[in-house]
Amino acid sequence: MRGVKTRSSSLSPASSSPPSPSRALQDKMTHDAVWFSRPRKFGKGSRQCRVCAHQAGLIRKYGLDLCRQCFREKSAQIGFTKNR
């Protein structure tokens, strides 16, 4: 078996190092990277409830920015009364 090169002797450790995992993740556009890839400055995606961070059912009038569930809980503390 003289003169036969083995695989381990022919490859140097520095040249065969795999790319780092962080670099590999940066190169791929995964689902998470695509989902939040652009800034949310306007539209429904940019607003959330200031109490629970829910995005649906927002009451934006008067600058409240509360979802309807939190508004029902906090309406008396804010000063809203029901007139019927």
mmCIF file of the N, C-alpha and C atoms, coordinates in Angstrom:
data_MODEL
# 
_entry.id   MODEL 
# 
loop_
_atom_site.group_PDB 
_atom_site.id 
_atom_site.type_symbol 
_atom_site.label_atom_id 
_atom_site.label_alt_id 
_atom_site.label_comp_id 
_atom_site.label_asym_id 
_atom_site.label_entity_id 
_atom_site.label_seq_id 
_atom_site.pdbx_PDB_ins_code 
_atom_site.Cartn_x 
_atom_site.Cartn_y 
_atom_site.Cartn_z 
_atom_site.occupancy 
_atom_site.B_iso_or_equiv 
_atom_site.pdbx_formal_charge 
_atom_site.auth_seq_id 
_atom_site.auth_comp_id 
_atom_site.auth_asym_id 
_atom_site.auth_atom_id 
_atom_site.pdbx_PDB_model_num 
ATOM 1   N N  . MET A 1 1  ? 0.819   -1.190 0.000  1.00 0.00 ? 1  MET A N  1 
ATOM 2   C CA . MET A 1 1  ? 0.000   0.000  0.000  1.00 0.00 ? 1  MET A CA 1 
ATOM 3   C C  . MET A 1 1  ? 0.867   1.260  0.000  1.00 0.00 ? 1  MET A C  1 
ATOM 4   N N  . ARG A 1 2  ? 2.035   1.122  -0.544 1.00 0.00 ? 2  ARG A N  1 
ATOM 5   C CA . ARG A 1 2  ? 2.881   2.295  -0.653 1.00 0.00 ? 2  ARG A CA 1 
ATOM 6   C C  . ARG A 1 2  ? 2.439   3.148  -1.828 1.00 0.00 ? 2  ARG A C  1 
ATOM 7   N N  . GLY A 1 3  ? 2.559   4.442  -1.659 1.00 0.00 ? 3  GLY A N  1 
ATOM 8   C CA . GLY A 1 3  ? 2.237   5.347  -2.738 1.00 0.00 ? 3  GLY A CA 1 
ATOM 9   C C  . GLY A 1 3  ? 0.746   5.643  -2.889 1.00 0.00 ? 3  GLY A C  1 
ATOM 10  N N  . VAL A 1 4  ? -0.087  5.052  -2.055 1.00 0.00 ? 4  VAL A N  1 
ATOM 11  C CA . VAL A 1 4  ? -1.527  5.300  -2.136 1.00 0.00 ? 4  VAL A CA 1 
ATOM 12  C C  . VAL A 1 4  ? -1.864  6.420  -1.167 1.00 0.00 ? 4  VAL A C  1 
ATOM 13  N N  . LYS A 1 5  ? -2.440  7.464  -1.688 1.00 0.00 ? 5  LYS A N  1 
ATOM 14  C CA . LYS A 1 5  ? -2.818  8.583  -0.832 1.00 0.00 ? 5  LYS A CA 1 
ATOM 15  C C  . LYS A 1 5  ? -4.201  8.322  -0.250 1.00 0.00 ? 5  LYS A C  1 
ATOM 16  N N  . THR A 1 6  ? -4.305  8.567  1.007  1.00 0.00 ? 6  THR A N  1 
ATOM 17  C CA . THR A 1 6  ? -5.614  8.446  1.636  1.00 0.00 ? 6  THR A CA 1 
ATOM 18  C C  . THR A 1 6  ? -6.321  9.786  1.545  1.00 0.00 ? 6  THR A C  1 
ATOM 19  N N  . ARG A 1 7  ? -7.577  9.756  1.777  1.00 0.00 ? 7  ARG A N  1 
ATOM 20  C CA . ARG A 1 7  ? -8.363  10.978 1.670  1.00 0.00 ? 7  ARG A CA 1 
ATOM 21  C C  . ARG A 1 7  ? -7.952  12.000 2.717  1.00 0.00 ? 7  ARG A C  1 
ATOM 22  N N  . SER A 1 8  ? -7.670  11.539 3.925  1.00 0.00 ? 8  SER A N  1 
ATOM 23  C CA . SER A 1 8  ? -7.324  12.468 4.988  1.00 0.00 ? 8  SER A CA 1 
ATOM 24  C C  . SER A 1 8  ? -5.978  13.125 4.748  1.00 0.00 ? 8  SER A C  1 
ATOM 25  N N  . SER A 1 9  ? -5.060  12.444 4.079  1.00 0.00 ? 9  SER A N  1 
ATOM 26  C CA . SER A 1 9  ? -3.757  13.043 3.844  1.00 0.00 ? 9  SER A CA 1 
ATOM 27  C C  . SER A 1 9  ? -3.774  14.010 2.673  1.00 0.00 ? 9  SER A C  1 
ATOM 28  N N  . SER A 1 10 ? -4.700  13.865 1.749  1.00 0.00 ? 10 SER A N  1 
ATOM 29  C CA . SER A 1 10 ? -4.718  14.726 0.570  1.00 0.00 ? 10 SER A CA 1 
ATOM 30  C C  . SER A 1 10 ? -5.429  16.051 0.825  1.00 0.00 ? 10 SER A C  1 
ATOM 31  N N  . LEU A 1 11 ? -6.277  16.120 1.831  1.00 0.00 ? 11 LEU A N  1 
ATOM 32  C CA . LEU A 1 11 ? -7.019  17.344 2.114  1.00 0.00 ? 11 LEU A CA 1 
ATOM 33  C C  . LEU A 1 11 ? -6.406  18.064 3.298  1.00 0.00 ? 11 LEU A C  1 
ATOM 34  N N  . SER A 1 12 ? -6.188  19.327 3.134  1.00 0.00 ? 12 SER A N  1 
ATOM 35  C CA . SER A 1 12 ? -5.689  20.098 4.269  1.00 0.00 ? 12 SER A CA 1 
ATOM 36  C C  . SER A 1 12 ? -6.883  20.584 5.081  1.00 0.00 ? 12 SER A C  1 
ATOM 37  N N  . PRO A 1 13 ? -6.735  20.683 6.400  1.00 0.00 ? 13 PRO A N  1 
ATOM 38  C CA . PRO A 1 13 ? -7.878  21.065 7.232  1.00 0.00 ? 13 PRO A CA 1 
ATOM 39  C C  . PRO A 1 13 ? -8.361  22.490 6.978  1.00 0.00 ? 13 PRO A C  1 
ATOM 40  N N  . ALA A 1 14 ? -7.491  23.402 6.593  1.00 0.00 ? 14 ALA A N  1 
ATOM 41  C CA . ALA A 1 14 ? -7.902  24.788 6.400  1.00 0.00 ? 14 ALA A CA 1 
ATOM 42  C C  . ALA A 1 14 ? -8.756  24.955 5.146  1.00 0.00 ? 14 ALA A C  1 
ATOM 43  N N  . SER A 1 15 ? -8.453  24.208 4.093  1.00 0.00 ? 15 SER A N  1 
ATOM 44  C CA . SER A 1 15 ? -9.182  24.403 2.843  1.00 0.00 ? 15 SER A CA 1 
ATOM 45  C C  . SER A 1 15 ? -10.525 23.680 2.818  1.00 0.00 ? 15 SER A C  1 
ATOM 46  N N  . SER A 1 16 ? -10.713 22.701 3.681  1.00 0.00 ? 16 SER A N  1 
ATOM 47  C CA . SER A 1 16 ? -11.949 21.930 3.641  1.00 0.00 ? 16 SER A CA 1 
ATOM 48  C C  . SER A 1 16 ? -12.943 22.328 4.722  1.00 0.00 ? 16 SER A C  1 
ATOM 49  N N  . SER A 1 17 ? -12.762 23.489 5.339  1.00 0.00 ? 17 SER A N  1 
ATOM 50  C CA . SER A 1 17 ? -13.685 23.878 6.401  1.00 0.00 ? 17 SER A CA 1 
ATOM 51  C C  . SER A 1 17 ? -15.017 24.300 5.790  1.00 0.00 ? 17 SER A C  1 
ATOM 52  N N  . PRO A 1 18 ? -16.110 23.824 6.341  1.00 0.00 ? 18 PRO A N  1 
ATOM 53  C CA . PRO A 1 18 ? -17.428 24.199 5.817  1.00 0.00 ? 18 PRO A CA 1 
ATOM 54  C C  . PRO A 1 18 ? -17.741 25.645 6.180  1.00 0.00 ? 18 PRO A C  1 
ATOM 55  N N  . PRO A 1 19 ? -18.646 26.277 5.466  1.00 0.00 ? 19 PRO A N  1 
ATOM 56  C CA . PRO A 1 19 ? -19.006 27.654 5.810  1.00 0.00 ? 19 PRO A CA 1 
ATOM 57  C C  . PRO A 1 19 ? -19.661 27.706 7.181  1.00 0.00 ? 19 PRO A C  1 
ATOM 58  N N  . SER A 1 20 ? -19.491 28.836 7.844  1.00 0.00 ? 20 SER A N  1 
ATOM 59  C CA . SER A 1 20 ? -20.053 28.974 9.185  1.00 0.00 ? 20 SER A CA 1 
ATOM 60  C C  . SER A 1 20 ? -21.578 28.971 9.105  1.00 0.00 ? 20 SER A C  1 
ATOM 61  N N  . PRO A 1 21 ? -22.266 28.484 10.144 1.00 0.00 ? 21 PRO A N  1 
ATOM 62  C CA . PRO A 1 21 ? -23.739 28.423 10.105 1.00 0.00 ? 21 PRO A CA 1 
ATOM 63  C C  . PRO A 1 21 ? -24.382 29.796 9.989  1.00 0.00 ? 21 PRO A C  1 
ATOM 64  N N  . SER A 1 22 ? -23.787 30.820 10.622 1.00 0.00 ? 22 SER A N  1 
ATOM 65  C CA . SER A 1 22 ? -24.392 32.143 10.549 1.00 0.00 ? 22 SER A CA 1 
ATOM 66  C C  . SER A 1 22 ? -24.343 32.689 9.128  1.00 0.00 ? 22 SER A C  1 
ATOM 67  N N  . ARG A 1 23 ? -23.255 32.426 8.422  1.00 0.00 ? 23 ARG A N  1 
ATOM 68  C CA . ARG A 1 23 ? -23.136 32.879 7.034  1.00 0.00 ? 23 ARG A CA 1 
ATOM 69  C C  . ARG A 1 23 ? -24.126 32.132 6.138  1.00 0.00 ? 23 ARG A C  1 
ATOM 70  N N  . ALA A 1 24 ? -24.298 30.849 6.402  1.00 0.00 ? 24 ALA A N  1 
ATOM 71  C CA . ALA A 1 24 ? -25.233 30.060 5.605  1.00 0.00 ? 24 ALA A CA 1 
ATOM 72  C C  . ALA A 1 24 ? -26.663 30.543 5.821  1.00 0.00 ? 24 ALA A C  1 
ATOM 73  N N  . LEU A 1 25 ? -27.001 30.955 7.033  1.00 0.00 ? 25 LEU A N  1 
ATOM 74  C CA . LEU A 1 25 ? -28.352 31.439 7.309  1.00 0.00 ? 25 LEU A CA 1 
ATOM 75  C C  . LEU A 1 25 ? -28.590 32.801 6.681  1.00 0.00 ? 25 LEU A C  1 
ATOM 76  N N  . GLN A 1 26 ? -27.549 33.616 6.578  1.00 0.00 ? 26 GLN A N  1 
ATOM 77  C CA . GLN A 1 26 ? -27.709 34.933 5.980  1.00 0.00 ? 26 GLN A CA 1 
ATOM 78  C C  . GLN A 1 26 ? -27.947 34.840 4.482  1.00 0.00 ? 26 GLN A C  1 
ATOM 79  N N  . ASP A 1 27 ? -27.390 33.828 3.839  1.00 0.00 ? 27 ASP A N  1 
ATOM 80  C CA . ASP A 1 27 ? -27.519 33.688 2.400  1.00 0.00 ? 27 ASP A CA 1 
ATOM 81  C C  . ASP A 1 27 ? -28.897 33.199 1.981  1.00 0.00 ? 27 ASP A C  1 
ATOM 82  N N  . LYS A 1 28 ? -29.606 32.496 2.832  1.00 0.00 ? 28 LYS A N  1 
ATOM 83  C CA . LYS A 1 28 ? -30.898 31.921 2.474  1.00 0.00 ? 28 LYS A CA 1 
ATOM 84  C C  . LYS A 1 28 ? -32.026 32.839 2.923  1.00 0.00 ? 28 LYS A C  1 
ATOM 85  N N  . MET A 1 29 ? -33.030 32.970 2.085  1.00 0.00 ? 29 MET A N  1 
ATOM 86  C CA . MET A 1 29 ? -34.217 33.728 2.457  1.00 0.00 ? 29 MET A CA 1 
ATOM 87  C C  . MET A 1 29 ? -35.227 32.743 3.031  1.00 0.00 ? 29 MET A C  1 
ATOM 88  N N  . THR A 1 30 ? -35.134 32.510 4.318  1.00 0.00 ? 30 THR A N  1 
ATOM 89  C CA . THR A 1 30 ? -36.042 31.578 4.967  1.00 0.00 ? 30 THR A CA 1 
ATOM 90  C C  . THR A 1 30 ? -37.404 32.239 5.155  1.00 0.00 ? 30 THR A C  1 
ATOM 91  N N  . HIS A 1 31 ? -38.352 31.478 5.653  1.00 0.00 ? 31 HIS A N  1 
ATOM 92  C CA . HIS A 1 31 ? -39.707 31.993 5.852  1.00 0.00 ? 31 HIS A CA 1 
ATOM 93  C C  . HIS A 1 31 ? -39.699 33.182 6.804  1.00 0.00 ? 31 HIS A C  1 
ATOM 94  N N  . ASP A 1 32 ? -38.960 33.082 7.905  1.00 0.00 ? 32 ASP A N  1 
ATOM 95  C CA . ASP A 1 32 ? -38.920 34.174 8.873  1.00 0.00 ? 32 ASP A CA 1 
ATOM 96  C C  . ASP A 1 32 ? -38.286 35.423 8.270  1.00 0.00 ? 32 ASP A C  1 
ATOM 97  N N  . ALA A 1 33 ? -37.261 35.240 7.465  1.00 0.00 ? 33 ALA A N  1 
ATOM 98  C CA . ALA A 1 33 ? -36.591 36.383 6.861  1.00 0.00 ? 33 ALA A CA 1 
ATOM 99  C C  . ALA A 1 33 ? -37.492 37.078 5.848  1.00 0.00 ? 33 ALA A C  1 
ATOM 100 N N  . VAL A 1 34 ? -38.295 36.338 5.128  1.00 0.00 ? 34 VAL A N  1 
ATOM 101 C CA . VAL A 1 34 ? -39.185 36.926 4.135  1.00 0.00 ? 34 VAL A CA 1 
ATOM 102 C C  . VAL A 1 34 ? -40.381 37.578 4.810  1.00 0.00 ? 34 VAL A C  1 
ATOM 103 N N  . TRP A 1 35 ? -40.865 36.984 5.883  1.00 0.00 ? 35 TRP A N  1 
ATOM 104 C CA . TRP A 1 35 ? -42.085 37.451 6.531  1.00 0.00 ? 35 TRP A CA 1 
ATOM 105 C C  . TRP A 1 35 ? -41.937 38.868 7.073  1.00 0.00 ? 35 TRP A C  1 
ATOM 106 N N  . PHE A 1 36 ? -40.819 39.183 7.700  1.00 0.00 ? 36 PHE A N  1 
ATOM 107 C CA . PHE A 1 36 ? -40.593 40.515 8.268  1.00 0.00 ? 36 PHE A CA 1 
ATOM 108 C C  . PHE A 1 36 ? -39.450 41.215 7.542  1.00 0.00 ? 36 PHE A C  1 
ATOM 109 N N  . SER A 1 37 ? -39.447 41.156 6.218  1.00 0.00 ? 37 SER A N  1 
ATOM 110 C CA . SER A 1 37 ? -38.316 41.678 5.468  1.00 0.00 ? 37 SER A CA 1 
ATOM 111 C C  . SER A 1 37 ? -38.449 43.158 5.124  1.00 0.00 ? 37 SER A C  1 
ATOM 112 N N  . ARG A 1 38 ? -39.606 43.746 5.302  1.00 0.00 ? 38 ARG A N  1 
ATOM 113 C CA . ARG A 1 38 ? -39.741 45.158 4.956  1.00 0.00 ? 38 ARG A CA 1 
ATOM 114 C C  . ARG A 1 38 ? -40.280 45.928 6.156  1.00 0.00 ? 38 ARG A C  1 
ATOM 115 N N  . PRO A 1 39 ? -39.956 47.201 6.259  1.00 0.00 ? 39 PRO A N  1 
ATOM 116 C CA . PRO A 1 39 ? -40.408 47.982 7.416  1.00 0.00 ? 39 PRO A CA 1 
ATOM 117 C C  . PRO A 1 39 ? -41.908 48.236 7.372  1.00 0.00 ? 39 PRO A C  1 
ATOM 118 N N  . ARG A 1 40 ? -42.518 48.300 8.522  1.00 0.00 ? 40 ARG A N  1 
ATOM 119 C CA . ARG A 1 40 ? -43.949 48.562 8.641  1.00 0.00 ? 40 ARG A CA 1 
ATOM 120 C C  . ARG A 1 40 ? -44.133 49.993 9.161  1.00 0.00 ? 40 ARG A C  1 
ATOM 121 N N  . LYS A 1 41 ? -44.315 50.930 8.246  1.00 0.00 ? 41 LYS A N  1 
ATOM 122 C CA . LYS A 1 41 ? -44.487 52.324 8.641  1.00 0.00 ? 41 LYS A CA 1 
ATOM 123 C C  . LYS A 1 41 ? -45.940 52.764 8.562  1.00 0.00 ? 41 LYS A C  1 
ATOM 124 N N  . PHE A 1 42 ? -46.713 52.116 7.692  1.00 0.00 ? 42 PHE A N  1 
ATOM 125 C CA . PHE A 1 42 ? -48.124 52.462 7.566  1.00 0.00 ? 42 PHE A CA 1 
ATOM 126 C C  . PHE A 1 42 ? -48.891 51.220 7.184  1.00 0.00 ? 42 PHE A C  1 
ATOM 127 N N  . GLY A 1 43 ? -50.208 51.272 7.369  1.00 0.00 ? 43 GLY A N  1 
ATOM 128 C CA . GLY A 1 43 ? -51.046 50.113 7.093  1.00 0.00 ? 43 GLY A CA 1 
ATOM 129 C C  . GLY A 1 43 ? -51.387 49.365 8.369  1.00 0.00 ? 43 GLY A C  1 
ATOM 130 N N  . LYS A 1 44 ? -52.184 48.319 8.223  1.00 0.00 ? 44 LYS A N  1 
ATOM 131 C CA . LYS A 1 44 ? -52.642 47.562 9.386  1.00 0.00 ? 44 LYS A CA 1 
ATOM 132 C C  . LYS A 1 44 ? -51.500 46.892 10.125 1.00 0.00 ? 44 LYS A C  1 
ATOM 133 N N  . GLY A 1 45 ? -50.477 46.477 9.412  1.00 0.00 ? 45 GLY A N  1 
ATOM 134 C CA . GLY A 1 45 ? -49.358 45.783 10.044 1.00 0.00 ? 45 GLY A CA 1 
ATOM 135 C C  . GLY A 1 45 ? -48.495 46.664 10.911 1.00 0.00 ? 45 GLY A C  1 
ATOM 136 N N  . SER A 1 46 ? -48.624 47.980 10.776 1.00 0.00 ? 46 SER A N  1 
ATOM 137 C CA . SER A 1 46 ? -47.785 48.887 11.552 1.00 0.00 ? 46 SER A CA 1 
ATOM 138 C C  . SER A 1 46 ? -48.406 49.263 12.889 1.00 0.00 ? 46 SER A C  1 
ATOM 139 N N  . ARG A 1 47 ? -49.681 48.919 13.092 1.00 0.00 ? 47 ARG A N  1 
ATOM 140 C CA . ARG A 1 47 ? -50.376 49.342 14.315 1.00 0.00 ? 47 ARG A CA 1 
ATOM 141 C C  . ARG A 1 47 ? -50.720 48.147 15.184 1.00 0.00 ? 47 ARG A C  1 
ATOM 142 N N  . GLN A 1 48 ? -50.684 48.370 16.493 1.00 0.00 ? 48 GLN A N  1 
ATOM 143 C CA . GLN A 1 48 ? -51.063 47.322 17.436 1.00 0.00 ? 48 GLN A CA 1 
ATOM 144 C C  . GLN A 1 48 ? -51.626 47.971 18.696 1.00 0.00 ? 48 GLN A C  1 
ATOM 145 N N  . CYS A 1 49 ? -52.310 47.175 19.484 1.00 0.00 ? 49 CYS A N  1 
ATOM 146 C CA . CYS A 1 49 ? -52.886 47.644 20.740 1.00 0.00 ? 49 CYS A CA 1 
ATOM 147 C C  . CYS A 1 49 ? -51.759 48.015 21.697 1.00 0.00 ? 49 CYS A C  1 
ATOM 148 N N  . ARG A 1 50 ? -51.905 49.138 22.366 1.00 0.00 ? 50 ARG A N  1 
ATOM 149 C CA . ARG A 1 50 ? -50.856 49.561 23.283 1.00 0.00 ? 50 ARG A CA 1 
ATOM 150 C C  . ARG A 1 50 ? -50.852 48.763 24.587 1.00 0.00 ? 50 ARG A C  1 
ATOM 151 N N  . VAL A 1 51 ? -51.898 47.987 24.852 1.00 0.00 ? 51 VAL A N  1 
ATOM 152 C CA . VAL A 1 51 ? -51.952 47.174 26.070 1.00 0.00 ? 51 VAL A CA 1 
ATOM 153 C C  . VAL A 1 51 ? -51.476 45.751 25.807 1.00 0.00 ? 51 VAL A C  1 
ATOM 154 N N  . CYS A 1 52 ? -52.073 45.093 24.813 1.00 0.00 ? 52 CYS A N  1 
ATOM 155 C CA . CYS A 1 52 ? -51.799 43.666 24.613 1.00 0.00 ? 52 CYS A CA 1 
ATOM 156 C C  . CYS A 1 52 ? -51.087 43.352 23.297 1.00 0.00 ? 52 CYS A C  1 
ATOM 157 N N  . ALA A 1 53 ? -50.790 44.355 22.482 1.00 0.00 ? 53 ALA A N  1 
ATOM 158 C CA . ALA A 1 53 ? -50.078 44.200 21.209 1.00 0.00 ? 53 ALA A CA 1 
ATOM 159 C C  . ALA A 1 53 ? -50.873 43.413 20.170 1.00 0.00 ? 53 ALA A C  1 
ATOM 160 N N  . HIS A 1 54 ? -52.194 43.310 20.324 1.00 0.00 ? 54 HIS A N  1 
ATOM 161 C CA . HIS A 1 54 ? -53.042 42.641 19.333 1.00 0.00 ? 54 HIS A CA 1 
ATOM 162 C C  . HIS A 1 54 ? -53.222 43.579 18.145 1.00 0.00 ? 54 HIS A C  1 
ATOM 163 N N  . GLN A 1 55 ? -53.331 43.025 16.939 1.00 0.00 ? 55 GLN A N  1 
ATOM 164 C CA . GLN A 1 55 ? -53.405 43.874 15.752 1.00 0.00 ? 55 GLN A CA 1 
ATOM 165 C C  . GLN A 1 55 ? -54.799 43.991 15.151 1.00 0.00 ? 55 GLN A C  1 
ATOM 166 N N  . ALA A 1 56 ? -55.734 43.169 15.564 1.00 0.00 ? 56 ALA A N  1 
ATOM 167 C CA . ALA A 1 56 ? -57.071 43.201 14.973 1.00 0.00 ? 56 ALA A CA 1 
ATOM 168 C C  . ALA A 1 56 ? -58.036 43.943 15.891 1.00 0.00 ? 56 ALA A C  1 
ATOM 169 N N  . GLY A 1 57 ? -59.027 44.595 15.313 1.00 0.00 ? 57 GLY A N  1 
ATOM 170 C CA . GLY A 1 57 ? -60.066 45.268 16.088 1.00 0.00 ? 57 GLY A CA 1 
ATOM 171 C C  . GLY A 1 57 ? -59.581 46.507 16.810 1.00 0.00 ? 57 GLY A C  1 
ATOM 172 N N  . LEU A 1 58 ? -58.704 47.285 16.197 1.00 0.00 ? 58 LEU A N  1 
ATOM 173 C CA . LEU A 1 58 ? -58.148 48.464 16.858 1.00 0.00 ? 58 LEU A CA 1 
ATOM 174 C C  . LEU A 1 58 ? -59.117 49.632 16.827 1.00 0.00 ? 58 LEU A C  1 
ATOM 175 N N  . ILE A 1 59 ? -59.191 50.345 17.924 1.00 0.00 ? 59 ILE A N  1 
ATOM 176 C CA . ILE A 1 59 ? -59.931 51.597 18.004 1.00 0.00 ? 59 ILE A CA 1 
ATOM 177 C C  . ILE A 1 59 ? -58.884 52.696 17.981 1.00 0.00 ? 59 ILE A C  1 
ATOM 178 N N  . ARG A 1 60 ? -58.807 53.383 16.849 1.00 0.00 ? 60 ARG A N  1 
ATOM 179 C CA . ARG A 1 60 ? -57.772 54.392 16.650 1.00 0.00 ? 60 ARG A CA 1 
ATOM 180 C C  . ARG A 1 60 ? -58.276 55.803 16.909 1.00 0.00 ? 60 ARG A C  1 
ATOM 181 N N  . LYS A 1 61 ? -59.585 55.952 17.065 1.00 0.00 ? 61 LYS A N  1 
ATOM 182 C CA . LYS A 1 61 ? -60.158 57.278 17.227 1.00 0.00 ? 61 LYS A CA 1 
ATOM 183 C C  . LYS A 1 61 ? -59.625 57.943 18.491 1.00 0.00 ? 61 LYS A C  1 
ATOM 184 N N  . TYR A 1 62 ? -59.377 59.237 18.414 1.00 0.00 ? 62 TYR A N  1 
ATOM 185 C CA . TYR A 1 62 ? -58.816 60.042 19.497 1.00 0.00 ? 62 TYR A CA 1 
ATOM 186 C C  . TYR A 1 62 ? -57.418 59.575 19.903 1.00 0.00 ? 62 TYR A C  1 
ATOM 187 N N  . GLY A 1 63 ? -56.744 58.820 19.052 1.00 0.00 ? 63 GLY A N  1 
ATOM 188 C CA . GLY A 1 63 ? -55.395 58.358 19.379 1.00 0.00 ? 63 GLY A CA 1 
ATOM 189 C C  . GLY A 1 63 ? -55.353 57.288 20.447 1.00 0.00 ? 63 GLY A C  1 
ATOM 190 N N  . LEU A 1 64 ? -56.463 56.542 20.610 1.00 0.00 ? 64 LEU A N  1 
ATOM 191 C CA . LEU A 1 64 ? -56.505 55.516 21.659 1.00 0.00 ? 64 LEU A CA 1 
ATOM 192 C C  . LEU A 1 64 ? -55.583 54.343 21.344 1.00 0.00 ? 64 LEU A C  1 
ATOM 193 N N  . ASP A 1 65 ? -55.650 53.828 20.125 1.00 0.00 ? 65 ASP A N  1 
ATOM 194 C CA . ASP A 1 65 ? -54.868 52.660 19.705 1.00 0.00 ? 65 ASP A CA 1 
ATOM 195 C C  . ASP A 1 65 ? -55.019 51.487 20.671 1.00 0.00 ? 65 ASP A C  1 
ATOM 196 N N  . LEU A 1 66 ? -56.271 51.142 20.970 1.00 0.00 ? 66 LEU A N  1 
ATOM 197 C CA . LEU A 1 66 ? -56.591 49.995 21.820 1.00 0.00 ? 66 LEU A CA 1 
ATOM 198 C C  . LEU A 1 66 ? -57.418 49.006 21.004 1.00 0.00 ? 66 LEU A C  1 
ATOM 199 N N  . CYS A 1 67 ? -57.227 47.720 21.248 1.00 0.00 ? 67 CYS A N  1 
ATOM 200 C CA . CYS A 1 67 ? -58.112 46.751 20.613 1.00 0.00 ? 67 CYS A CA 1 
ATOM 201 C C  . CYS A 1 67 ? -59.458 46.816 21.338 1.00 0.00 ? 67 CYS A C  1 
ATOM 202 N N  . ARG A 1 68 ? -60.483 46.287 20.721 1.00 0.00 ? 68 ARG A N  1 
ATOM 203 C CA . ARG A 1 68 ? -61.830 46.437 21.284 1.00 0.00 ? 68 ARG A CA 1 
ATOM 204 C C  . ARG A 1 68 ? -61.982 45.732 22.617 1.00 0.00 ? 68 ARG A C  1 
ATOM 205 N N  . GLN A 1 69 ? -61.258 44.615 22.827 1.00 0.00 ? 69 GLN A N  1 
ATOM 206 C CA . GLN A 1 69 ? -61.351 43.906 24.101 1.00 0.00 ? 69 GLN A CA 1 
ATOM 207 C C  . GLN A 1 69 ? -60.741 44.743 25.229 1.00 0.00 ? 69 GLN A C  1 
ATOM 208 N N  . CYS A 1 70 ? -59.579 45.313 24.976 1.00 0.00 ? 70 CYS A N  1 
ATOM 209 C CA . CYS A 1 70 ? -58.935 46.148 25.996 1.00 0.00 ? 70 CYS A CA 1 
ATOM 210 C C  . CYS A 1 70 ? -59.718 47.429 26.226 1.00 0.00 ? 70 CYS A C  1 
ATOM 211 N N  . PHE A 1 71 ? -60.359 47.958 25.179 1.00 0.00 ? 71 PHE A N  1 
ATOM 212 C CA . PHE A 1 71 ? -61.169 49.155 25.346 1.00 0.00 ? 71 PHE A CA 1 
ATOM 213 C C  . PHE A 1 71 ? -62.336 48.889 26.283 1.00 0.00 ? 71 PHE A C  1 
ATOM 214 N N  . ARG A 1 72 ? -62.970 47.727 26.153 1.00 0.00 ? 72 ARG A N  1 
ATOM 215 C CA . ARG A 1 72 ? -64.083 47.402 27.052 1.00 0.00 ? 72 ARG A CA 1 
ATOM 216 C C  . ARG A 1 72 ? -63.620 47.284 28.494 1.00 0.00 ? 72 ARG A C  1 
ATOM 217 N N  . GLU A 1 73 ? -62.407 46.764 28.696 1.00 0.00 ? 73 GLU A N  1 
ATOM 218 C CA . GLU A 1 73 ? -61.883 46.629 30.057 1.00 0.00 ? 73 GLU A CA 1 
ATOM 219 C C  . GLU A 1 73 ? -61.497 47.982 30.650 1.00 0.00 ? 73 GLU A C  1 
ATOM 220 N N  . LYS A 1 74 ? -60.917 48.854 29.862 1.00 0.00 ? 74 LYS A N  1 
ATOM 221 C CA . LYS A 1 74 ? -60.335 50.101 30.366 1.00 0.00 ? 74 LYS A CA 1 
ATOM 222 C C  . LYS A 1 74 ? -61.203 51.327 30.128 1.00 0.00 ? 74 LYS A C  1 
ATOM 223 N N  . SER A 1 75 ? -62.375 51.183 29.520 1.00 0.00 ? 75 SER A N  1 
ATOM 224 C CA . SER A 1 75 ? -63.165 52.352 29.130 1.00 0.00 ? 75 SER A CA 1 
ATOM 225 C C  . SER A 1 75 ? -63.568 53.213 30.323 1.00 0.00 ? 75 SER A C  1 
ATOM 226 N N  . ALA A 1 76 ? -63.930 52.612 31.425 1.00 0.00 ? 76 ALA A N  1 
ATOM 227 C CA . ALA A 1 76 ? -64.323 53.397 32.602 1.00 0.00 ? 76 ALA A CA 1 
ATOM 228 C C  . ALA A 1 76 ? -63.135 54.166 33.171 1.00 0.00 ? 76 ALA A C  1 
ATOM 229 N N  . GLN A 1 77 ? -61.974 53.561 33.178 1.00 0.00 ? 77 GLN A N  1 
ATOM 230 C CA . GLN A 1 77 ? -60.776 54.237 33.688 1.00 0.00 ? 77 GLN A CA 1 
ATOM 231 C C  . GLN A 1 77 ? -60.371 55.407 32.791 1.00 0.00 ? 77 GLN A C  1 
ATOM 232 N N  . ILE A 1 78 ? -60.624 55.264 31.497 1.00 0.00 ? 78 ILE A N  1 
ATOM 233 C CA . ILE A 1 78 ? -60.273 56.323 30.555 1.00 0.00 ? 78 ILE A CA 1 
ATOM 234 C C  . ILE A 1 78 ? -61.267 57.474 30.662 1.00 0.00 ? 78 ILE A C  1 
ATOM 235 N N  . GLY A 1 79 ? -62.522 57.168 30.991 1.00 0.00 ? 79 GLY A N  1 
ATOM 236 C CA . GLY A 1 79 ? -63.526 58.204 31.135 1.00 0.00 ? 79 GLY A CA 1 
ATOM 237 C C  . GLY A 1 79 ? -64.681 58.098 30.159 1.00 0.00 ? 79 GLY A C  1 
ATOM 238 N N  . PHE A 1 80 ? -64.811 56.993 29.473 1.00 0.00 ? 80 PHE A N  1 
ATOM 239 C CA . PHE A 1 80 ? -65.924 56.776 28.558 1.00 0.00 ? 80 PHE A CA 1 
ATOM 240 C C  . PHE A 1 80 ? -67.097 56.192 29.333 1.00 0.00 ? 80 PHE A C  1 
ATOM 241 N N  . THR A 1 81 ? -68.293 56.690 29.028 1.00 0.00 ? 81 THR A N  1 
ATOM 242 C CA . THR A 1 81 ? -69.502 56.152 29.646 1.00 0.00 ? 81 THR A CA 1 
ATOM 243 C C  . THR A 1 81 ? -70.458 55.723 28.543 1.00 0.00 ? 81 THR A C  1 
ATOM 244 N N  . LYS A 1 82 ? -71.312 54.789 28.857 1.00 0.00 ? 82 LYS A N  1 
ATOM 245 C CA . LYS A 1 82 ? -72.282 54.276 27.900 1.00 0.00 ? 82 LYS A CA 1 
ATOM 246 C C  . LYS A 1 82 ? -73.577 55.069 28.072 1.00 0.00 ? 82 LYS A C  1 
ATOM 247 N N  . ASN A 1 83 ? -74.060 55.667 26.992 1.00 0.00 ? 83 ASN A N  1 
ATOM 248 C CA . ASN A 1 83 ? -75.293 56.457 27.033 1.00 0.00 ? 83 ASN A CA 1 
ATOM 249 C C  . ASN A 1 83 ? -76.411 55.670 26.370 1.00 0.00 ? 83 ASN A C  1 
ATOM 250 N N  . ARG A 1 84 ? -77.359 55.188 27.166 1.00 0.00 ? 84 ARG A N  1 
ATOM 251 C CA . ARG A 1 84 ? -78.519 54.485 26.638 1.00 0.00 ? 84 ARG A CA 1 
ATOM 252 C C  . ARG A 1 84 ? -79.709 54.808 27.463 1.00 0.00 ? 84 ARG A C  1 
# 
